[in-house]
Amino acid sequence: MNHGFIRTAAIAGVSTAGGIVYQLLSPSLFKQKELTIPKAKLVSVTSSKEEPSRKCFIFVTDKATGGKENPRITKILKKFEGIEEFLKDIGNTAHETFKRNVRSACKGNKSKIHKTRGSINIYVYQQNDGRWSYNRKIQRDWEAEGIKFEPLER
């Protein structure tokens, strides 16, 4: 046999054996290090511009006139502070859709409602047939237009 081949095979065998022994005796060199990432602190973010709670006022007006596109009122007949006071006063004469619309408006969830710094003003009226009406087109600042609260005589 060729001495060169035997010598090369012997050197390769010794090198391989040495590598295996080295790996077994020093496992810390081949271990993967664990990377620890510090946990982030959860910070509660609150807006400094939170919407203040507003009182809801419901104004009962005379029947709106002037057509669907530009309805007008001439008087504010009654004023209620809060939806519950209003619903108690009108009793069971209102349809559920009307009640739902007024409740939603009092929460500020309707477009076209009149909001002031401390209140939400909702305008409703009773039709000739006794049905109550919430019309988004009459939700505006009627006092600025010269319409004043004129309580009904009891």
Summary of the structure (lengths in Angstrom):
residues: 154
radius of gyration: 40.0
end to end distance: 129.4
largest distance: 129.7
contacts: 319
relative contact order: 0.16
helix: 35%
strand: 19%
